[in-house]
Amino acid sequence: MLETNIDKAIKASYFSIIGNTLLALLKGVAGFFGNSYALIADAIESTTDIFSSILVLFGIKYSTRPADENHPYGHGRAEALITFIVVGFLITAATVIAYESIVNIQTPHDLPKSWTLIVLGAIIIWKEISFRLVLKKSKETNSSALKADAWHHRSDAITSVAAFLGISIALFCGKGYESADDWAALFASGFIIYNSYLIFRPALGEIMDEHLYDDVVENIREASVKVKGILGTEKCFVRKTGMVYHIELHAIVNANITVKEGHRLAHELEDYLRKQITGVGRVLIHIEPDDYS
């Protein structure tokens, strides 16, 4: 199952890289010839998206390296670190867009061309489709870096919507409203920064081993009691590294069984959890007697 998840994540990353490259070229050309800085700002963000998607691809491949003597839990944390870098790209792009928007607001320029709205409409639809596809893959693979990449697509869609509205206002209102699309780009930069925080926060929690996986814990508890001999569960800790969950579980068994029997139950429980729950890494089972006080 893990190999399948890795393949899905890698394919989604290549999809993002190719899509962002084509869109950056389209936006840049359309923005230049269509007199729209909002489109040029969009192209700037798509250009940073290319590099961030390449980083995501590298992070996914590196994070799935097997455990070794120096990294007994594997290399999964590299994915969260890559997410931090991706957020840095987003913030940098937002800063550049905001600065250039302010400069252009103060500089007289021609109205955008009406045909740029057609280009933007197609871009919005494509980026929203891309967001949904990559987000779906991020959920299937438990990849925080892929989730960040998905939100790159959504941020791109939002900046395109802002550009569409700005250009529409400029064209509808005419002379004196040439800077409407620049204001739209400025608004979009603020939204990108906000999304950067939404991406950064879960990755920080992953690095800090913050408890964020109540749904996984509940699935573990429900699955555990289905193993014959496991009477219940006590403590359950889950940490996420890359695309896998490492589990520490205290399982309650009959106090009168032998140590050998308890050892066998622990292995049966571990094997069962691996079959029932997607993306399980290391599992540590601690056996607790049912009459312990």
C-alpha positions in Angstrom: 0.0 0.0 0.0 2.8 2.4 0.9 4.5 1.9 -2.5 1.2 2.7 -4.2 0.9 5.9 -2.1 4.4 6.9 -3.1 3.6 6.4 -6.8 0.5 8.5 -6.5 2.3 11.3 -4.8 5.1 11.3 -7.4 2.7 11.4 -10.3 0.7 14.2 -8.6 4.0 16.2 -8.3 4.8 15.7 -12.0 1.3 16.8 -12.8 1.8 20.0 -10.8 5.3 20.7 -12.4 4.0 20.4 -16.0 0.8 22.3 -15.3 2.5 25.2 -13.6 5.2 25.5 -16.3 2.5 25.8 -19.1 0.4 28.2 -17.1 3.3 30.5 -16.1 4.1 30.9 -19.8 0.5 31.5 -20.8 0.0 34.0 -18.0 3.2 35.9 -18.7 2.5 36.2 -22.5 -1.1 37.1 -22.0 -0.3 39.7 -19.2 2.4 41.3 -21.3 0.4 41.7 -24.5 -2.9 42.3 -22.6 -1.6 45.1 -20.5 -2.5 43.3 -17.3 -0.2 43.3 -14.3 -2.6 41.1 -12.4 -1.9 38.4 -15.0 1.8 39.1 -14.8 1.6 38.8 -11.0 -0.2 35.5 -11.6 2.6 34.4 -13.8 5.1 35.2 -11.1 3.3 33.0 -8.6 3.0 30.2 -11.1 6.8 30.4 -11.7 7.5 30.0 -8.0 5.0 27.2 -8.0 7.2 25.3 -10.5 10.2 25.4 -8.2 8.1 24.6 -5.1 6.5 21.6 -6.9 10.0 20.4 -7.8 11.0 20.7 -4.1 7.8 18.7 -3.2 8.8 16.0 -5.6 12.3 15.9 -4.1 10.9 15.8 -0.6 8.5 13.0 -1.3 11.3 10.9 -2.9 13.7 11.6 -0.1 11.2 11.1 2.7 10.3 7.6 1.5 13.9 6.3 1.9 13.9 3.3 4.2 15.0 3.5 7.8 18.7 3.1 8.5 21.1 3.0 11.5 21.0 6.8 11.9 17.4 7.2 11.1 15.5 4.4 12.7 12.1 6.1 12.1 12.9 6.7 8.4 13.3 10.0 6.6 9.7 11.2 6.7 10.3 14.4 8.5 12.1 15.7 5.4 8.6 16.2 3.9 7.6 18.6 6.6 10.8 20.5 6.1 10.1 20.8 2.4 6.7 22.1 3.2 8.4 25.0 5.2 10.5 25.8 2.1 7.3 25.8 -0.1 5.7 28.2 2.3 8.7 30.4 2.0 8.3 30.4 -1.8 4.6 31.4 -1.3 5.5 34.3 1.0 8.2 35.5 -1.3 5.9 35.5 -4.2 3.2 37.3 -2.3 5.7 40.0 -1.2 6.9 40.5 -4.8 3.3 40.7 -6.1 2.3 43.2 -3.3 5.4 45.5 -4.0 4.9 45.5 -7.8 1.1 46.1 -7.4 1.8 49.2 -5.2 4.3 50.5 -7.8 1.8 49.9 -10.6 -1.1 51.5 -8.8 1.0 54.7 -8.7 2.0 54.5 -12.4 -0.4 55.4 -15.2 -0.9 52.6 -17.7 -3.3 51.4 -20.4 -6.5 49.5 -19.8 -6.2 45.7 -19.9 -7.3 43.9 -23.1 -10.8 42.4 -22.9 -9.5 39.0 -24.3 -7.5 38.5 -21.1 -10.8 37.6 -19.3 -11.1 34.6 -21.6 -7.6 33.5 -20.7 -8.3 34.0 -17.0 -11.6 32.1 -17.1 -9.8 29.1 -18.5 -7.0 29.3 -16.0 -9.4 29.6 -13.0 -11.2 26.4 -14.1 -8.0 24.5 -14.7 -6.4 25.5 -11.4 -9.5 24.6 -9.4 -9.5 21.2 -11.1 -5.8 20.8 -10.3 -6.4 21.8 -6.7 -9.1 19.2 -6.2 -7.0 16.4 -7.9 -3.8 17.1 -6.0 -5.7 17.6 -2.7 -7.4 14.2 -3.2 -4.0 12.6 -3.7 -2.6 14.3 -0.6 -5.4 12.8 1.5 -4.9 9.4 0.0 -1.2 9.4 0.7 -1.1 11.4 4.0 1.4 13.8 2.3 1.7 17.2 3.9 4.0 18.4 1.1 1.5 17.4 -1.5 -1.2 19.2 0.5 0.9 22.3 0.4 1.3 21.8 -3.4 -2.5 21.5 -3.7 -3.0 24.8 -1.9 -0.6 26.4 -4.3 -3.1 25.5 -7.0 -6.0 27.0 -4.9 -4.0 30.2 -4.3 -3.3 30.4 -8.0 -7.0 30.1 -8.7 -7.8 32.8 -6.2 -5.3 35.2 -7.6 -6.8 34.5 -11.0 -10.3 35.2 -9.7 -9.0 38.5 -8.2 -7.4 39.4 -11.6 -10.6 38.5 -13.4 -12.6 40.8 -11.1 -10.0 43.6 -11.4 -9.9 43.5 -15.1 -13.7 43.4 -15.4 -14.0 46.5 -13.2 -11.3 48.3 -15.2 -13.0 47.4 -18.6 -16.5 48.2 -17.3 -15.7 51.5 -15.7 -13.2 52.6 -18.3 -10.7 55.5 -18.0 -9.6 56.2 -14.4 -10.0 52.6 -13.3 -6.9 51.2 -15.1 -5.3 50.2 -11.8 -8.3 48.0 -10.7 -6.4 44.9 -11.7 -3.4 46.1 -9.7 -5.5 46.4 -6.7 -6.8 42.9 -7.4 -3.2 41.6 -7.4 -2.5 43.4 -4.1 -5.6 41.7 -2.6 -4.5 38.3 -3.9 -1.1 38.7 -2.3 -2.7 39.0 1.1 -4.7 35.9 0.5 -1.6 34.0 -0.5 0.0 34.9 2.8 -3.1 33.8 4.7 -3.0 30.4 2.9 0.7 30.2 3.7 -0.1 30.1 7.4 -2.8 27.4 6.8 -0.1 25.2 5.1 2.6 26.0 7.6 0.6 25.2 10.8 0.0 21.4 10.3 3.6 20.9 9.1 4.9 22.6 12.3 2.6 20.3 14.3 4.1 17.3 12.6 7.7 18.4 13.3 6.7 19.0 17.0 4.9 15.7 17.4 1.7 17.6 18.2 -1.4 15.4 18.8 -3.4 16.0 15.6 -4.7 12.6 14.7 -7.8 11.8 16.8 -9.4 10.1 13.8 -6.4 7.7 13.4 -6.4 7.0 17.2 -10.1 6.1 17.0 -9.6 3.8 14.1 -6.7 2.1 16.0 -8.9 1.6 19.1 -11.8 0.2 17.1 -9.5 -2.2 15.2 -7.6 -3.4 18.2 -10.5 -4.9 20.1 -11.4 -7.0 17.0 -8.2 -9.1 17.7 -9.1 -12.1 19.8 -7.5 -11.8 23.2 -7.3 -8.0 23.2 -9.8 -6.8 25.8 -9.4 -3.1 25.3 -6.8 -0.3 24.9 -5.4 2.3 27.2 -2.8 4.9 26.0 -2.5 5.5 22.3 0.1 7.9 20.8 0.4 8.6 17.1 3.1 10.6 15.4 3.3 11.3 11.6 6.5 11.4 9.6 6.1 11.9 5.9 3.3 9.6 4.6 3.3 7.1 7.5 2.0 7.0 11.1 4.1 5.6 13.9 2.0 4.1 16.7 2.5 3.5 20.4 -0.4 1.5 21.9 -1.1 0.1 25.3 -3.3 -3.0 24.9 -5.2 -4.7 27.7 -5.2 -8.5 28.0 -6.2 -11.2 30.5 -3.8 -10.9 33.4 -3.5 -14.7 33.7 -2.0 -15.4 30.3 1.7 -16.2 30.0 4.4 -13.8 28.9 4.8 -15.8 25.7 1.0 -15.6 25.0 1.1 -11.8 25.6 4.0 -11.5 23.2 2.1 -13.4 20.5 -1.0 -11.2 20.9 1.2 -8.1 20.5 2.5 -9.4 17.2 -1.0 -10.4 16.1 -2.3 -6.9 17.0 0.5 -5.2 15.1 -0.1 -7.3 12.0 -3.8 -6.6 12.1 -3.3 -2.8 12.5 -1.0 -2.8 9.4 -3.7 -4.5 7.4 -6.6 -2.4 8.6 -5.0 1.1 8.6 -3.3 2.7 5.6 0.2 4.2 6.0 1.3 2.5 9.3 5.0 2.7 10.0 6.6 1.5 13.2 4.2 0.0 15.8 5.1 -0.5 19.5 2.6 -2.5 21.5 2.8 -2.5 25.3 0.8 -5.2 27.0 -1.3 -4.3 30.1 -3.0 -6.8 32.4 -6.7 -6.3 32.9 -6.5 -6.3 36.7 -3.6 -3.8 36.9 -4.1 -1.1 39.5 
